[in-house]
Amino acid sequence: MNNSQQSKISRRNFVHGAAALSGTLAFQSVLPAWARSGPETRISGLPALSGAMFDLNIATATSDIDGEPGHSILVNGHLPAPLLRWREGDEITLRVTNHLKVDTSIHWHGILLPFQMDGVPGISFPGIRPGETFTYEFPLIQAGTYWYHSHSGLQEQLGHYGPIVIEPKETDPVLFDREYVIVLSDWTFEDPHRVFAKLKKMSDYYNFQQRTVSDFFDEVEAEGFDRSLSERIMWGAMRMDPTDIADVTGATYTFLINGHGPADNWTGLFKPGERIRLRFVNAAAMGIFNVRIPGLPMTVVQADGQNVQPVEIDEFQIGVAETFDVIVQPNERQAYTLIAESNDRSGFARATLTPQIDLIAPVPDLRQRPTLTMKDMAMDHDLHQMPKPDMPMPSMDHSKMDHASMGRDMPGTGEAQAHNHPKGPGVVGLAMKPTNRLHERPSGLESVDHRVLVYTDLKALDRNPDTRTPEREIELHLTSNMERYMWSFDGVKFSEIDGPIIFYKDERLRLTLVNDTMMPHPIHLHGVFFEVVTAEHDYKPRKHTIVVKPGEKMALDITADALGDWALHCHLLYHMHAGMMHVVSVVDEKAPA
């Protein structure tokens, strides 16, 4: 990143070292106790509510982000919302009162419950109207790290989200001495509807890291003139930008950890030698983060609330709505910086793990921003097959491709459901050669010299509860028209779908996702867990959210054991708001039509 690019990024994201600490101490004196990054929250962590009965109040409030006030929608006055501590086997009652002037809701992300309690307005319930109280009641049949958030409009961007920890009924297989919940999120002082309006007019409005003439000459020196020119012409012909990694960036975002910006520096204390469990929750609206703790290895023990076989790593990417639990064991009496870079490297969230409150560690500089490649376009990226400057661009037409046979290439697939390839104004580009990329490192982390988590590293700790071969396959394309900022499934936005996707009760099926866009999408299916189809067979990782890379084709095996209507959507908030959402109806096959 050059100096001119850095100057365009919000100053809030670049406060380092001792200056950050001194600003923090001065700032804390004007905050209420619950919001301070002082000894109260550094030792006790987030404000927590525990038990089986809860009263939650949703109202507008003012939040202080690195010393600046912002308009918020909060639960019980906290940013993030209070940590809810539950116990597996309990029956939970939550009375949620709406003090707003508009409807609201709470969705219990990743929680298995009756669909009427899922909290999605227009799908599972009508929403909570102003002045009303809605009572959620459901049994807890799982344990792990989860979260909750609004599913109404763009309220989630304004602070309406919080973490959940469900203690297991039996002995926890993960041993630890201390734990912290780490809620990652993004904050803008702009009205979220204003942000969305800007994206509709110009999808790259917040991209201040576009390529320059100077970059071109650097590319020529590294790759040669012909290749560099061909590549520039190709991107231009497709009206695409290889630096378009994230729609909303550090140009407007401050990235937060537990509600605190980089200057505020949320801090967690430890004693040397302790095993510390860090429960990461990505509650951002749009931010995908690359997380590392320089000098301190992490052992992943849980993904999306499901225990996995421990795997030691140095960095992981966490998509919006995913959760990862890791164990760290700092043996030295020194401070460590927890750094969560946005995946486009336009900003970061920062915290400190330390044995004493006044000891901090250096904050590493942002690394160079990544760029998209031929693989992200699902095109042949062989050097000798790249188009020459005078060659026409290849058409991204799938009409002649055998999609059924492509589906059968994946192990254990039954007969593929007939699929009409998406077309229309909501579809601009189609992946020519989509491939499975679960084993690949995320963009920007391909060549770092340390261990990076990939999805194929994840193996379930216990055998999958259902190992049947799928009887049926459904193929779903992730589609877009960036010129109009349109996002959809199969080219149809949510407001125009003809009807739900039908699953039959207790059937075993395969959902194949094909990403025809140039952006990663964290796809979330409500109501059930799915197994990510890897080579692990009976120990495939079970998740509720999966990041589908650009140009990727992946498969998810599902047991449709939860009757009702469930949302299926991209968890990038503005993509969902623009139409990348669908409904899955699990129906009793024996019921009359």
HELIX and SHEET records of a PDB file:
HELIX    1   1 ASN A    3  LYS A    8  1                                   6    
HELIX    2   2 ARG A   11  ASN A   13  5                                   3    
HELIX    3   3 GLY A   17  GLN A   28  1                                  12    
HELIX    4   4 ALA A   33  ALA A   35  5                                   3    
HELIX    5   5 PRO A   39  SER A   44  1                                   6    
HELIX    6   6 PHE A  115  MET A  117  5                                   3    
HELIX    7   7 GLN A  155  LEU A  158  5                                   4    
HELIX    8   8 PRO A  192  LYS A  201  1                                  10    
HELIX    9   9 VAL A  213  GLU A  223  1                                  11    
HELIX   10  10 PHE A  225  ALA A  237  1                                  13    
HELIX   11  11 LYS A  375  MET A  377  5                                   3    
HELIX   12  12 LEU A  383  GLN A  385  5                                   3    
HELIX   13  13 HIS A  403  ARG A  408  1                                   6    
HELIX   14  14 TYR A  455  ASP A  457  5                                   3    
HELIX   15  15 PHE A  494  GLU A  496  5                                   3    
HELIX   16  16 HIS A  537  TYR A  539  5                                   3    
HELIX   17  17 LEU A  573  ALA A  578  1                                   6    
SHEET    1   A 5 ALA A  48  SER A  50  0                                        
SHEET    2   A 5 LEU A  83  ARG A  87  1                                        
SHEET    3   A 5 TYR A 161  GLU A 167  1                                        
SHEET    4   A 5 GLY A 144  HIS A 149 -1                                        
SHEET    5   A 5 HIS A 107  HIS A 109 -1                                        
SHEET    1   B 4 GLU A  68  VAL A  75  0                                        
SHEET    2   B 4 MET A  53  ILE A  65 -1                                        
SHEET    3   B 4 GLU A  91  ASN A  98  1                                        
SHEET    4   B 4 THR A 133  PRO A 139 -1                                        
SHEET    1   C 6 TYR A 253  ILE A 257  0                                        
SHEET    2   C 6 ARG A 178  THR A 188 -1                                        
SHEET    3   C 6 ILE A 276  ASN A 282  1                                        
SHEET    4   C 6 THR A 323  VAL A 328 -1                                        
SHEET    5   C 6 MET A 298  ALA A 303 -1                                        
SHEET    6   C 6 GLN A 306  ILE A 313 -1                                        
SHEET    1   D 5 TRP A 266  LEU A 269  0                                        
SHEET    2   D 5 PHE A 348  THR A 354  1                                        
SHEET    3   D 5 TYR A 336  SER A 342 -1                                        
SHEET    4   D 5 PHE A 289  ARG A 292 -1                                        
SHEET    5   D 5 GLU A 315  ILE A 318 -1                                        
SHEET    1   E 3 GLU A 415  ALA A 416  0                                        
SHEET    2   E 3 ARG A 472  ASN A 481  1                                        
SHEET    3   E 3 MET A 486  PHE A 489 -1                                        
SHEET    1   F 6 GLU A 415  ALA A 416  0                                        
SHEET    2   F 6 ARG A 472  ASN A 481  1                                        
SHEET    3   F 6 ARG A 508  ASN A 515  1                                        
SHEET    4   F 6 LYS A 553  THR A 559 -1                                        
SHEET    5   F 6 PHE A 530  VAL A 532 -1                                        
SHEET    6   F 6 ARG A 542  LYS A 543 -1                                        
SHEET    1   G 5 ILE A 501  TYR A 504  0                                        
SHEET    2   G 5 MET A 581  VAL A 587  1                                        
SHEET    3   G 5 GLY A 564  CYS A 570 -1                                        
SHEET    4   G 5 HIS A 521  LEU A 525 -1                                        
SHEET    5   G 5 THR A 545  VAL A 548 -1                                        
END                                                                             
